[in-house]
Amino acid sequence: MNEFEENKANTTERTVAERHIEAVRQQGGMFVEAVRRTRMPMLVTDATLPGNPIVFGNQSFVDLSGYSMDELLGQDPHFMNGEGTDPEAIRRYEAAILERRDETLEILQYRKDGKPFRAMLFASPVDDGQGTITNHFLSYLDITRRYDAEEDLRALTSELEIRVAARTRELEAANTKLSALVTEREMLLVEVNHRAKNSLAIAASLLAIQGRRQPDPAVRALFEEAQDRLNAMARVHDLLSKSEKAQRIDVSVYVADLCEALRPITENDDRIRLETKMENGILVNADTAVPLGIVLTELITNAVKYAFPAPRSGAILIQARRSQPGWVELVVRDDGIGMSSLREGSLGYGLVRSLVQQIQGDIGIRNEAGLVVTLTFPEASQ
């Protein structure tokens, strides 16, 4: 409820208010009629009387407040304040009255039926031309719908912020869990690659032991080839176990490591040189690196064996570059005697072609001041 005072009919404030309003009617003419008819709810108080009582209200204010004109006259201008009215709004209004200045503020008011409404209150003093404040004009703009809409928006915003915060926490927790799983997976892959390397190295050693026991040189050569292939696979898994990306290998590092491992097959003399020319940052997946390592081992081994019959000397150059976005071109070139024909058995050709197809690549072989083998295959996706 508000601060409306009952039984004002026979009070001094009411009597004076009635006289004052009658005088205003007679003197104000068209001005009074305009205030009466305006759609803006308005009150007029008498600042010369104690309590600054209401002496006039228009029909718009009657409709807004629910009080009749008879009930309004003589009331304190604060009569629509209630328990929910902000004390700060009341203080600002009273300060404006004391300081004889205009004031505009939002305030919670209560109608006759007790229902609250939000109003924009405009308070203005009126003087008599000689510096004495005689009246106050109070006009009201009902902003309840706007205020409720803003409150709904604030509530919705707050709810959304709560939901976003909760969802963010969920995503952070999920991300933390995912990161832990990825880390665990990487550790497992490193361990798997390490064990695979050891197993392949052991198998290669067993083949070497068994090969040395074979009296037939052709059979021993087959054992040595199988050993080289296993060693090539072991080197891939060794690099994978040391790589920051457990399923990718840098081609330049891999080829350099492979050439170093194959250097003993040149019989450690200066007759045959192994050289590399690599574009940096080319990565291949583990599924590509394993067959690629076997292919390179085959190509380099065959070049050492057949391209430089004694006392001929020369170089084997391995180059890698991006031929186009997403594709790698790897060339094994020697300046040896070349090939008179491309027999299926030469260069381990059948095995090489099969492995190149396995990595979804192509192979080209040509004589060009020696032999040039060109491989193209997909690069690891970034």
C-alpha positions, 0 to 999 in steps of 0.5 A, a space after each residue: 500500500 501507499 501513503 494515502 491519507 484518509 478523511 481529508 475532506 474537512 481539513 485545512 489543506 483540503 479547504 485551502 486547496 479547493 479555494 486555490 484551485 477555484 482561483 486558478 480556474 478563474 485566473 488561468 483560463 485556457 492554460 488550466 483547461 490545457 493542463 486538465 485535458 493533457 494526456 500526461 498525468 499531472 499534479 499541482 501542489 501549493 508550496 506556500 502551504 505546510 506539507 506542499 499539498 496537492 491542489 490540482 490533478 488532471 483526469 489523466 492522473 486520476 486514471 493513472 492513480 485510481 483515486 478520484 479528484 476528491 480524494 487527491 486534493 490536500 494529499 501530500 505529493 508523496 502519497 503514492 510512495 510505498 514499501 518498495 519505493 527507493 529511498 534514494 529516489 525520495 531523497 533526490 526529489 526532496 533535495 530538488 524541492 529544497 534547492 528550487 530546481 527541476 528534477 527527473 527521476 524513476 520511482 516506484 509508485 502504488 495505485 489505489 488498488 495497491 498495484 505498483 507501477 514504474 513512473 518517470 517523474 518530472 518535478 518543476 518549481 514555479 515562482 511568482 516572478 519575485 523569487 517566491 516558489 508558489 507551486 510545483 508541477 509534477 508530471 508522470 510517465 508510466 514506464 512500467 512496460 519498458 521497465 519490465 522489458 528491461 528487467 526481463 532482458 536483464 534476467 535473460 542476460 543473467 541467465 545466459 551468462 550463468 548458462 555460458 559460464 556453466 557450459 564454459 566450465 563443462 567444455 574446459 573440463 572436457 578439454 582437460 580430459 581430452 588433453 589428458 587422453 591425447 597425452 596418454 595416447 601419445 605416450 602409448 604410441 611412443 612406447 609402441 614405436 619403441 617396442 616395435 623398433 626393438 622387436 624389428 632390430 631383434 628380428 634383423 639380428 636373427 636374420 643376420 645370424 641365420 644368413 651368415 650360416 648359409 653356404 650359398 651366396 645367393 641365399 645369404 644375399 636374400 637374408 641380407 636384403 630382408 635384414 636391410 628392410 627390417 632395419 629400415 622399418 626399425 629406423 622409422 619406429 625409432 624416429 617415431 619414438 623420438 618425435 614430438 608428433 608420435 605419428 609423423 616423421 620429418 622427411 629430411 631427418 628420416 632420409 639423413 638418418 637412413 643414409 647414415 645407416 646405409 653408409 657401410 654398404 659403400 664399403 666406407 671408401 670414397 668411391 661412392 658418396 651419399 648426398 641429400 638435398 631436402 626441403 625442410 618441414 615436410 612431414 609424412 605419416 607413420 603409415 607412409 614412412 614405413 613403406 617409404 623407408 623400405 623403398 629408399 633402402 631398396 633404391 639406395 642399395 641397388 644404386 650402390 650395388 649396380 650403378 658403380 661397378 669398380 673402379 667407377 665412382 660417383 654420387 647418389 643424391 636423394 632430394 625431397 621437395 613439395 611438388 605442389 600443395 599437399 604432395 611430396 616429390 622424392 628423387 633418388 638420382 645417381 650418375 652411374 652407368 644407368 639401366 639398359 632395360 627396366 626388368 621386373 627383377 631389377 631394383 627390386 622393382 616389383 616390391 618398390 612399385 607395390 609399396 609406392 602404390 600402398 602409399 597412394 603414390 606414383 613412380 617414374 624411372 628414367 635414364 638421364 646421365 645415370 638413373 633417376 627414380 622419382 616418387 610422388 606421394 601425399 604429404 601428411 595433413 597439417 
